[in-house]
Protein backbone atom coordinates (compact mmCIF):
# COMPACT_ATOMS: atom_id res chain seq x y z
CA UNK A 1 0.00 0.00 0.00
CA UNK A 2 0.96 3.62 -0.46
CA UNK A 3 0.07 5.28 2.86
CA UNK A 4 -0.14 9.04 3.38
CA UNK A 5 0.23 9.98 7.05
CA UNK A 6 -0.19 13.36 8.76
CA UNK A 7 2.81 14.17 10.99
CA UNK A 8 2.07 17.91 11.24
CA UNK A 9 1.85 17.95 15.04
CA UNK A 10 4.87 15.75 15.81
CA UNK A 11 7.37 18.62 16.13
CA UNK A 12 9.31 19.73 19.20
CA UNK A 13 6.28 21.15 21.03
CA UNK A 14 4.03 18.16 20.48
CA UNK A 15 1.18 17.29 22.85
CA UNK A 16 -1.34 14.43 22.89
CA UNK A 17 -2.28 14.43 19.19
CA UNK A 18 1.36 14.69 18.16
CA UNK A 19 2.45 11.90 20.49
CA UNK A 20 -0.18 9.57 19.02
CA UNK A 21 0.96 10.22 15.45
CA UNK A 22 4.63 10.00 16.46
CA UNK A 23 4.26 6.62 18.14
CA UNK A 24 2.14 5.14 15.35
CA UNK A 25 4.39 6.10 12.45
CA UNK A 26 7.55 4.97 14.27
CA UNK A 27 6.05 1.58 14.96
CA UNK A 28 4.48 1.12 11.53
CA UNK A 29 7.84 1.77 9.86
CA UNK A 30 9.32 -0.97 12.06
CA UNK A 31 6.48 -3.46 11.63
CA UNK A 32 5.64 -2.98 7.95
CA UNK A 33 8.54 -1.49 5.96
CA UNK A 34 7.17 -3.12 2.82
CA UNK A 35 4.62 -0.31 2.44
CA UNK A 36 5.42 3.06 0.88
CA UNK A 37 4.87 5.96 3.29
CA UNK A 38 4.34 9.60 2.32
CA UNK A 39 4.53 11.78 5.41
CA UNK A 40 2.91 15.21 5.54
CA UNK A 41 4.80 17.91 7.53
CA UNK A 42 1.84 20.19 6.87
CA UNK A 43 -1.73 18.97 6.73
CA UNK A 44 -4.66 21.31 6.26
CA UNK A 45 -4.82 24.83 7.64
CA UNK A 46 -5.85 24.54 11.31
CA UNK A 47 -2.35 23.74 12.53
CA UNK A 48 0.96 24.87 11.09
CA UNK A 49 4.51 24.33 12.35
CA UNK A 50 6.96 26.10 10.06
CA UNK A 51 9.91 24.11 11.46
CA UNK A 52 8.42 20.81 10.29
CA UNK A 53 9.05 21.69 6.64
CA UNK A 54 12.81 21.50 7.19
CA UNK A 55 13.03 18.16 9.01
CA UNK A 56 12.97 14.48 8.09
CA UNK A 57 12.13 12.99 11.51
CA UNK A 58 11.24 9.48 10.28
CA UNK A 59 13.90 8.22 7.85
CA UNK A 60 13.57 5.06 5.84
CA UNK A 61 13.98 3.64 2.35
CA UNK A 62 10.21 3.51 1.91
CA UNK A 63 9.59 7.04 3.20
CA UNK A 64 9.19 10.32 1.36
CA UNK A 65 8.03 13.74 2.55
CA UNK A 66 5.67 16.24 1.11
CA UNK A 67 4.19 18.56 0.50
CA UNK A 68 6.49 21.01 2.29
CA UNK A 69 5.09 24.48 3.01
CA UNK A 70 6.89 27.41 4.58
CA UNK A 71 3.85 29.58 5.37
CA UNK A 72 0.33 28.94 6.56
CA UNK A 73 -1.09 30.73 3.52
CA UNK A 74 0.88 28.45 1.21
CA UNK A 75 -0.45 25.40 3.06
CA UNK A 76 -4.01 26.71 2.95
CA UNK A 77 -3.88 27.22 -0.81
CA UNK A 78 -2.58 23.71 -1.36
CA UNK A 79 -4.95 21.85 0.94
CA UNK A 80 -8.06 23.64 -0.30
CA UNK A 81 -7.23 22.92 -3.93
CA UNK A 82 -9.44 20.67 -6.00
CA UNK A 83 -6.57 18.49 -7.24
CA UNK A 84 -4.88 17.49 -3.97
CA UNK A 85 -5.48 13.78 -4.59
CA UNK A 86 -3.38 13.87 -7.75
CA UNK A 87 -0.85 16.22 -6.14
CA UNK A 88 -0.36 13.76 -3.27
CA UNK A 89 0.31 10.90 -5.68
CA UNK A 90 -3.06 9.11 -5.72
CA UNK A 91 -2.46 7.43 -2.38
CA UNK A 92 -4.23 4.28 -1.21
CA UNK A 93 -4.65 5.59 2.35
CA UNK A 94 -4.69 9.16 3.67
CA UNK A 95 -4.63 9.37 7.48
CA UNK A 96 -5.58 12.68 9.11
CA UNK A 97 -4.28 13.25 12.67
CA UNK A 98 -4.71 16.96 13.53
CA UNK A 99 -8.52 17.50 13.47
CA UNK A 100 -8.53 18.93 9.93
CA UNK A 101 -10.37 16.75 7.42
CA UNK A 102 -10.05 16.92 3.62
CA UNK A 103 -13.16 16.72 1.45
CA UNK A 104 -11.63 16.18 -1.98
CA UNK A 105 -10.55 12.51 -1.89
CA UNK A 106 -12.49 10.56 -4.51
CA UNK A 107 -10.39 7.38 -4.48
CA UNK A 108 -7.97 7.38 -1.55
CA UNK A 109 -9.39 5.82 1.61
CA UNK A 110 -9.63 8.56 4.22
CA UNK A 111 -8.83 7.52 7.80
CA UNK A 112 -9.44 10.14 10.48
CA UNK A 113 -8.14 10.08 14.06
CA UNK A 114 -10.73 11.28 16.56
CA UNK A 115 -9.39 12.36 19.93
CA UNK A 116 -12.21 14.03 21.83
CA UNK A 117 -14.93 16.67 21.68
CA UNK A 118 -14.52 18.36 25.02
CA UNK A 119 -15.25 21.63 23.23
CA UNK A 120 -18.81 20.38 22.61
CA UNK A 121 -19.34 19.36 26.24
CA UNK A 122 -18.10 22.70 27.59
CA UNK A 123 -17.35 25.52 25.10
CA UNK A 124 -15.54 27.59 27.75
CA UNK A 125 -12.69 25.07 27.90
CA UNK A 126 -11.13 26.50 24.75
CA UNK A 127 -11.11 29.55 22.50
CA UNK A 128 -13.81 30.21 19.96
CA UNK A 129 -11.38 29.88 17.05
CA UNK A 130 -10.08 26.52 18.22
CA UNK A 131 -13.59 25.29 19.02
CA UNK A 132 -14.93 26.18 15.59
CA UNK A 133 -11.96 24.72 13.73
CA UNK A 134 -12.02 21.47 15.68
CA UNK A 135 -15.75 20.98 15.36
CA UNK A 136 -15.64 21.72 11.63
CA UNK A 137 -12.97 19.08 11.18
CA UNK A 138 -14.76 16.43 13.24
CA UNK A 139 -18.07 17.15 11.52
CA UNK A 140 -16.44 16.87 8.10
CA UNK A 141 -15.02 13.51 9.16
CA UNK A 142 -18.51 12.26 9.97
CA UNK A 143 -19.50 13.02 6.38
CA UNK A 144 -16.38 12.18 4.39
CA UNK A 145 -14.14 9.79 6.34
CA UNK A 146 -14.11 6.17 5.23
CA UNK A 147 -12.90 5.05 8.65
CA UNK A 148 -12.48 6.73 12.03
CA UNK A 149 -9.85 5.79 14.61
CA UNK A 150 -10.98 6.63 18.15
CA UNK A 151 -8.37 6.70 20.92
CA UNK A 152 -10.68 5.17 23.56
CA UNK A 153 -14.05 3.50 23.91
CA UNK A 154 -15.28 6.67 25.61
CA UNK A 155 -14.30 8.74 22.57
CA UNK A 156 -15.83 6.22 20.19
CA UNK A 157 -19.15 6.25 22.02
CA UNK A 158 -19.20 10.06 22.20
CA UNK A 159 -18.50 10.35 18.46
CA UNK A 160 -21.38 8.03 17.61
CA UNK A 161 -23.74 9.89 19.94
CA UNK A 162 -22.96 13.21 18.25
CA UNK A 163 -22.90 11.76 14.72
CA UNK A 164 -25.36 8.84 14.61
CA UNK A 165 -25.24 8.87 10.81
CA UNK A 166 -21.67 7.55 10.85
CA UNK A 167 -21.57 3.74 10.38
CA UNK A 168 -20.59 2.15 13.69
CA UNK A 169 -18.76 -0.69 11.93
CA UNK A 170 -16.28 1.81 10.47
CA UNK A 171 -14.95 3.22 13.72
CA UNK A 172 -12.21 1.40 15.62
CA UNK A 173 -10.46 2.00 18.93
CA UNK A 174 -6.67 2.19 18.73
CA UNK A 175 -5.21 3.10 22.10
CA UNK A 176 -2.27 5.52 22.27
CA UNK A 177 0.88 4.41 24.04
CA UNK A 178 3.56 6.00 26.13
CA UNK A 179 6.14 8.08 24.29
CA UNK A 180 8.86 6.41 26.38
CA UNK A 181 10.50 3.22 25.12
CA UNK A 182 12.66 2.48 28.17
CA UNK A 183 10.74 2.00 31.41
CA UNK A 184 14.06 1.59 33.24
CA UNK A 185 15.25 5.12 32.44
CA UNK A 186 15.97 7.30 35.48
CA UNK A 187 15.53 10.62 33.69
CA UNK A 188 17.00 14.01 34.53
CA UNK A 189 16.01 16.19 37.47
CA UNK A 190 14.52 19.52 36.30
CA UNK A 191 16.39 22.59 37.51
CA UNK A 192 13.10 24.08 38.74
CA UNK A 193 12.98 21.54 41.58
CA UNK A 194 16.68 21.12 42.30
CA UNK A 195 16.12 21.62 46.06
CA UNK A 196 13.27 19.10 46.44
CA UNK A 197 13.98 15.54 47.58
CA UNK A 198 12.84 12.60 45.49
CA UNK A 199 9.50 11.26 46.70
CA UNK A 200 8.51 14.47 48.44
CA UNK A 201 6.29 16.33 45.97
CA UNK A 202 2.88 15.98 44.39
CA UNK A 203 2.85 16.05 40.58
CA UNK A 204 0.40 17.20 37.94
CA UNK A 205 1.35 16.90 34.26
CA UNK A 206 -0.43 18.67 31.43
CA UNK A 207 -1.07 21.98 29.76
CA UNK A 208 -2.32 24.61 32.21
CA UNK A 209 -5.85 25.08 30.89
CA UNK A 210 -9.45 24.88 32.16
CA UNK A 211 -10.15 21.33 30.99
CA UNK A 212 -7.18 19.97 32.92
CA UNK A 213 -8.78 21.35 36.10
CA UNK A 214 -5.77 22.91 37.83
CA UNK A 215 -8.06 25.41 39.56
CA UNK A 216 -9.75 22.58 41.47
CA UNK A 217 -6.40 20.94 42.13
CA UNK A 218 -5.01 24.14 43.64
CA UNK A 219 -8.11 24.52 45.82
CA UNK A 220 -7.81 20.91 46.98
CA UNK A 221 -4.12 21.32 47.71
CA UNK A 222 -4.89 24.37 49.86
CA UNK A 223 -7.48 22.36 51.83
CA UNK A 224 -5.00 19.49 52.17
CA UNK A 225 -2.50 21.85 53.79
CA UNK A 226 -5.21 23.31 56.04
CA UNK A 227 -6.03 19.79 57.25
CA UNK A 228 -2.43 19.39 58.38
CA UNK A 229 -1.15 17.44 55.39
CA UNK A 230 2.57 17.13 54.86
CA UNK A 231 3.80 20.37 53.26
CA UNK A 232 5.08 18.64 50.13
CA UNK A 233 5.04 21.10 47.22
CA UNK A 234 2.73 20.66 44.26
CA UNK A 235 4.63 20.60 40.95
CA UNK A 236 2.67 21.59 37.83
CA UNK A 237 4.61 20.37 34.82
CA UNK A 238 3.22 21.76 31.59
CA UNK A 239 3.14 24.75 29.32
CA UNK A 240 0.69 27.60 29.71
CA UNK A 241 -2.50 27.08 27.76
CA UNK A 242 -5.43 29.32 27.09
CA UNK A 243 -7.94 31.03 29.38
CA UNK A 244 -5.80 30.81 32.53
CA UNK A 245 -4.65 34.43 32.87
CA UNK A 246 -5.96 34.68 36.44
CA UNK A 247 -4.39 31.47 37.72
CA UNK A 248 -1.37 33.03 39.46
CA UNK A 249 -3.61 35.54 41.21
CA UNK A 250 -5.83 32.67 42.35
CA UNK A 251 -2.82 30.87 43.85
CA UNK A 252 -1.88 34.02 45.73
CA UNK A 253 -5.41 34.41 47.09
CA UNK A 254 -5.34 30.79 48.29
CA UNK A 255 -2.05 31.45 50.06
CA UNK A 256 -0.29 28.55 48.31
CA UNK A 257 1.76 30.38 45.68
CA UNK A 258 4.99 29.61 47.59
CA UNK A 259 4.09 25.90 47.73
CA UNK A 260 3.33 25.42 44.02
CA UNK A 261 6.10 25.08 41.44
CA UNK A 262 5.25 25.68 37.81
CA UNK A 263 8.02 24.20 35.67
CA UNK A 264 6.66 25.15 32.27
CA UNK A 265 7.25 22.76 29.38
CA UNK A 266 9.72 20.03 30.38
CA UNK A 267 11.88 17.71 28.30
CA UNK A 268 11.13 14.00 28.05
CA UNK A 269 14.07 13.18 30.31
CA UNK A 270 12.88 15.65 32.92
CA UNK A 271 9.36 14.27 32.74
CA UNK A 272 10.62 10.75 33.37
CA UNK A 273 12.38 11.95 36.53
CA UNK A 274 9.24 13.74 37.70
CA UNK A 275 7.07 10.65 37.20
CA UNK A 276 9.57 8.29 38.79
CA UNK A 277 10.17 10.42 41.89
CA UNK A 278 6.81 11.99 42.74
CA UNK A 279 4.92 11.06 45.87
CA UNK A 280 1.85 10.70 43.65
CA UNK A 281 0.68 11.73 40.19
CA UNK A 282 -2.54 13.79 40.37
CA UNK A 283 -4.76 14.06 37.28
CA UNK A 284 -8.15 15.70 37.98
CA UNK A 285 -9.05 16.31 34.33
CA UNK A 286 -12.66 17.10 33.50
CA UNK A 287 -12.69 15.47 30.08
CA UNK A 288 -10.24 13.34 28.10
CA UNK A 289 -10.03 11.37 24.92
CA UNK A 290 -7.39 9.15 26.53
CA UNK A 291 -5.14 10.62 29.25
CA UNK A 292 -1.46 10.02 28.45
CA UNK A 293 -0.11 11.49 31.73
CA UNK A 294 -1.90 8.72 33.62
CA UNK A 295 -0.41 5.95 31.48
CA UNK A 296 3.06 7.46 31.34
CA UNK A 297 3.15 8.04 35.08
CA UNK A 298 2.15 4.44 35.69
CA UNK A 299 4.91 3.26 33.37
CA UNK A 300 7.40 4.65 35.88
CA UNK A 301 5.53 3.43 38.93
CA UNK A 302 3.88 6.68 39.93
CA UNK A 303 1.07 6.14 42.48
CA UNK A 304 -1.94 7.79 40.87
CA UNK A 305 -5.03 9.70 41.91
CA UNK A 306 -7.09 10.47 38.83
CA UNK A 307 -10.44 11.61 37.57
CA UNK A 308 -13.18 9.05 37.14
CA UNK A 309 -14.47 10.87 34.05
CA UNK A 310 -14.62 9.84 30.39
CA UNK A 311 -11.67 7.66 29.28
CA UNK A 312 -9.57 7.70 32.45
CA UNK A 313 -11.02 4.47 33.95
CA UNK A 314 -10.03 2.67 30.72
CA UNK A 315 -6.44 3.83 31.14
CA UNK A 316 -6.11 3.44 34.91
CA UNK A 317 -8.09 0.25 35.42
CA UNK A 318 -7.89 -0.79 39.07
CA UNK A 319 -4.45 0.72 39.52
CA UNK A 320 -5.44 4.23 40.65
CA UNK A 321 -7.70 6.03 43.09
CA UNK A 322 -10.47 7.45 40.90
CA UNK A 323 -12.40 10.52 42.09
CA UNK A 324 -15.10 12.91 40.95
CA UNK A 325 -13.20 15.75 39.21
CA UNK A 326 -15.61 18.32 40.64
CA UNK A 327 -15.40 17.21 44.28
CA UNK A 328 -12.52 19.23 45.69
CA UNK A 329 -13.05 17.92 49.21
CA UNK A 330 -12.63 14.34 48.00
CA UNK A 331 -9.32 15.23 46.37
CA UNK A 332 -8.05 16.95 49.50
CA UNK A 333 -9.09 13.96 51.62
CA UNK A 334 -7.46 11.46 49.24
CA UNK A 335 -4.18 13.40 49.28
CA UNK A 336 -4.28 13.62 53.09
CA UNK A 337 -4.97 9.89 53.48
CA UNK A 338 -2.29 8.89 50.99
CA UNK A 339 0.30 11.11 52.67
CA UNK A 340 -0.38 9.30 55.96
CA UNK A 341 -0.49 5.77 54.49
CA UNK A 342 2.75 4.97 52.64
CA UNK A 343 1.74 1.31 52.39
CA UNK A 344 -1.16 2.29 50.11
CA UNK A 345 1.27 4.33 48.02
CA UNK A 346 3.53 1.30 47.65
CA UNK A 347 0.61 -0.86 46.53
CA UNK A 348 -0.55 1.73 44.00
CA UNK A 349 2.95 1.91 42.56
CA UNK A 350 3.11 -1.85 42.03
CA UNK A 351 -0.29 -2.07 40.36
CA UNK A 352 0.55 0.96 38.20
CA UNK A 353 3.47 -0.88 36.64
CA UNK A 354 1.26 -3.86 35.83
CA UNK A 355 -1.45 -1.68 34.27
CA UNK A 356 0.99 0.23 32.06
CA UNK A 357 2.19 -2.99 30.44
CA UNK A 358 -1.24 -3.42 28.83
CA UNK A 359 -0.65 -0.52 26.42
CA UNK A 360 1.88 -1.58 23.83
CA UNK A 361 3.13 0.73 21.10
CA UNK A 362 3.50 -2.12 18.62
CA UNK A 363 0.06 -3.51 19.40
CA UNK A 364 -1.53 -0.16 18.56
CA UNK A 365 0.42 0.17 15.32
CA UNK A 366 -0.46 -3.41 14.33
CA UNK A 367 -4.15 -2.62 14.87
CA UNK A 368 -3.80 0.47 12.70
CA UNK A 369 -2.08 -1.45 9.90
CA UNK A 370 -4.85 -4.04 10.02
CA UNK A 371 -7.41 -1.26 9.66
CA UNK A 372 -5.52 0.09 6.62
CA UNK A 373 -5.60 -3.35 5.03
CA UNK A 374 -9.33 -3.61 5.60
CA UNK A 375 -9.94 -0.10 4.31
CA UNK A 376 -7.85 -0.72 1.21
CA UNK A 377 -9.76 -3.94 0.46
CA UNK A 378 -13.17 -2.35 1.02
CA UNK A 379 -15.10 0.08 -1.17
CA UNK A 380 -15.10 3.70 -0.18
CA UNK A 381 -17.90 4.67 2.14
CA UNK A 382 -21.00 6.14 0.52
CA UNK A 383 -20.87 9.58 2.01
CA UNK A 384 -23.18 12.54 2.29
CA UNK A 385 -22.62 15.84 0.56
Residue pairs with C-beta under 8 A, 6 or more apart in sequence:
1 35
1 36
1 92
1 93
1 372
1 373
1 376
2 35
2 36
2 38
2 89
2 90
2 91
2 92
2 93
3 28
3 35
3 36
3 37
3 38
3 91
3 92
3 93
3 95
3 372
4 37
4 38
4 39
4 40
4 88
4 89
4 91
4 93
4 94
4 95
4 108
5 21
5 24
5 25
5 28
5 37
5 38
5 39
5 40
5 95
5 97
6 21
6 40
6 43
6 95
6 96
6 97
6 98
7 21
7 22
7 25
7 39
7 40
7 41
7 43
7 52
7 57
7 58
7 97
8 40
8 41
8 42
8 43
8 44
8 47
8 48
8 49
8 52
8 97
8 98
9 15
9 17
9 18
9 21
9 47
9 49
9 97
9 98
10 18
10 19
10 21
10 22
10 25
10 52
10 57
11 18
11 49
11 51
11 52
11 55
12 51
13 49
13 239
13 265
14 22
15 207
16 115
16 176
16 289
16 290
16 292
17 97
17 98
17 99
17 113
17 115
19 176
19 179
19 292
20 97
20 113
20 115
20 151
20 176
21 97
21 98
21 113
22 179
23 176
23 177
23 179
23 361
23 364
23 365
24 174
24 364
24 365
24 368
25 37
25 39
25 58
26 58
26 361
26 365
27 361
27 362
27 364
27 365
27 366
28 35
28 37
28 365
28 368
28 369
29 37
29 58
29 60
29 62
29 63
30 362
30 365
31 362
31 365
31 366
31 369
32 369
33 60
33 61
33 62
34 62
35 62
36 62
36 64
37 58
37 60
37 62
37 63
37 64
38 63
38 64
38 65
38 66
38 88
38 89
38 91
39 58
39 63
39 64
39 65
40 65
40 66
40 67
41 49
41 52
41 53
41 55
41 65
41 66
41 68
41 69
42 48
42 49
42 52
42 53
42 67
42 68
42 69
42 75
42 78
42 79
43 79
43 96
43 97
43 98
43 100
44 75
44 79
44 96
44 98
44 100
44 101
44 102
44 137
45 72
45 75
45 76
45 79
45 80
45 100
46 98
46 99
46 100
46 133
46 134
46 137
47 98
47 99
47 100
48 69
48 71
48 72
48 75
50 70
50 71
53 68
53 69
53 70
56 63
56 65
67 78
67 87
67 88
69 75
69 78
78 84
78 87
79 100
79 102
81 87
81 104
82 104
83 104
84 102
84 104
84 105
85 91
85 104
85 105
85 106
85 107
85 108
88 94
88 108
90 107
90 108
91 108
92 108
92 109
92 372
92 376
93 108
93 109
93 111
93 372
93 375
93 376
94 102
94 105
94 108
94 109
94 110
94 111
95 111
95 112
95 113
95 149
95 372
96 102
96 110
96 111
96 112
96 113
96 137
96 141
96 145
97 113
99 115
99 133
99 134
99 137
99 138
100 133
100 137
101 110
101 112
101 137
101 138
101 140
101 141
101 144
101 145
102 110
102 144
103 140
103 144
105 144
107 380
109 146
109 147
109 372
109 375
109 376
109 378
109 380
110 144
110 145
110 146
110 147
111 145
111 146
111 147
111 148
111 149
111 371
111 372
111 375
112 141
112 145
112 147
112 148
112 149
113 148
113 149
113 151
114 138
114 141
114 148
114 149
114 150
114 151
114 155
114 156
114 159
114 171
114 289
115 151
115 155
115 289
115 290
116 151
116 155
116 158
116 287
116 288
116 289
116 310
116 311
117 134
117 135
117 138
117 158
117 159
117 162
118 125
118 126
118 211
118 286
118 287
118 288
118 289
119 125
119 126
119 130
119 131
119 134
119 135
120 135
120 162
121 287
122 210
122 211
122 286
122 287
123 131
124 210
124 243
125 209
125 210
125 211
125 243
125 286
125 287
126 134
126 209
126 210
126 211
126 242
126 243
127 242
127 243
130 242
138 159
138 162
138 163
139 163
141 148
142 159
142 162
142 163
142 165
142 166
143 383
143 384
143 385
144 383
145 166
145 170
145 381
146 170
146 375
146 378
146 380
146 381
147 170
147 171
147 172
147 371
147 374
147 375
147 381
148 159
148 166
148 170
148 171
148 172
149 171
149 172
149 173
149 174
149 368
149 371
150 156
150 159
150 171
150 172
150 173
150 174
150 289
151 173
151 174
151 175
151 176
151 289
151 290
151 311
152 173
152 175
152 288
152 289
152 290
152 310
152 311
152 314
152 315
153 173
153 311
153 314
154 288
154 289
154 310
154 311
154 314
155 173
155 289
155 290
155 310
155 311
156 171
156 173
158 310
159 166
159 171
160 166
160 168
160 171
165 384
167 381
170 381
172 367
172 371
174 364
174 367
174 368
174 371
175 290
175 359
175 364
176 290
176 292
176 295
176 359
176 364
177 295
177 359
177 360
177 361
177 363
177 364
178 292
178 295
178 296
178 299
178 356
178 359
178 361
179 268
179 292
179 296
180 268
180 272
180 296
180 299
180 300
181 361
183 299
183 300
183 353
183 356
185 269
185 272
186 272
186 273
186 276
187 269
187 270
187 271
187 272
187 273
187 274
187 275
187 276
188 267
188 269
188 270
188 272
188 273
189 270
189 273
189 277
190 237
190 263
190 266
190 270
190 273
190 274
192 235
192 261
192 262
192 263
192 264
193 201
193 233
193 235
193 261
193 263
193 274
196 233
196 235
196 261
198 277
199 277
199 278
199 279
200 232
200 279
201 232
201 233
201 234
201 235
201 261
201 277
201 278
201 279
202 221
202 232
202 233
202 234
202 235
202 278
202 279
202 280
202 282
202 335
203 234
203 235
203 237
203 274
203 275
203 278
203 279
203 280
203 281
203 282
203 297
203 302
204 212
204 214
204 217
204 234
204 235
204 236
204 237
204 238
204 281
204 282
204 283
204 284
205 237
205 238
205 271
205 274
205 275
205 281
205 283
205 293
205 296
205 297
206 212
206 237
206 238
206 283
206 285
206 293
207 238
207 239
207 240
207 241
208 214
208 236
208 238
208 239
208 240
208 241
208 244
208 247
208 262
209 241
209 242
209 243
209 244
210 243
210 244
210 286
211 285
211 286
211 287
212 238
212 241
212 284
212 285
212 286
213 284
213 285
213 286
213 307
213 325
214 236
214 244
214 247
215 247
215 250
216 284
216 325
216 326
216 328
216 331
217 234
217 282
217 284
217 331
218 234
218 247
218 250
218 251
218 254
218 256
218 260
219 254
219 328
220 284
220 328
220 329
220 331
220 332
220 335
221 234
221 256
221 259
221 260
221 332
221 335
222 254
222 255
222 256
223 328
223 329
223 332
224 331
224 332
224 335
224 336
224 339
225 231
225 256
225 259
227 332
227 333
227 336
228 336
229 332
229 335
229 336
229 339
230 339
231 259
232 279
232 339
233 259
233 260
233 261
234 256
234 259
234 260
234 261
234 282
235 260
235 261
235 263
235 274
235 278
236 260
236 261
236 262
236 263
237 263
237 266
237 270
237 271
237 274
238 263
238 264
238 265
238 266
239 264
239 265
240 264
248 257
251 257
251 260
263 270
263 274
266 274
271 296
272 300
275 281
275 296
275 297
275 299
275 300
275 301
275 302
276 300
276 301
276 302
278 297
278 302
279 303
279 338
279 339
279 345
280 302
280 303
280 304
280 305
280 335
280 338
280 345
280 348
281 293
281 294
281 297
281 298
281 302
281 303
281 304
281 305
281 306
282 304
282 305
282 306
282 331
282 335
283 291
283 293
283 294
283 297
283 304
283 305
283 306
283 307
283 312
284 306
284 307
284 323
284 325
284 331
285 291
285 306
285 307
285 309
285 312
285 325
286 307
286 309
286 325
286 326
287 309
287 310
288 307
288 309
288 310
288 311
288 312
289 310
289 311
290 311
290 314
290 315
291 306
291 311
291 312
291 315
291 316
294 304
294 306
294 312
294 315
294 316
294 320
295 315
295 356
295 359
297 304
297 352
298 304
298 316
298 319
298 320
298 352
298 353
298 355
298 356
299 352
299 353
299 356
301 349
301 350
301 352
301 353
302 349
302 352
303 338
303 344
303 345
303 346
303 348
303 349
303 352
304 316
304 319
304 320
304 321
304 348
304 352
305 320
305 321
305 323
305 331
305 334
305 335
305 338
306 312
306 316
306 320
306 321
306 322
306 323
307 322
307 323
307 324
307 325
308 322
308 323
308 324
308 325
309 325
312 322
313 322
315 359
316 322
316 355
317 355
317 358
318 351
318 355
319 348
319 351
319 352
319 354
319 355
320 348
320 352
321 334
321 338
321 348
323 330
323 331
323 334
324 330
337 344
338 344
338 345
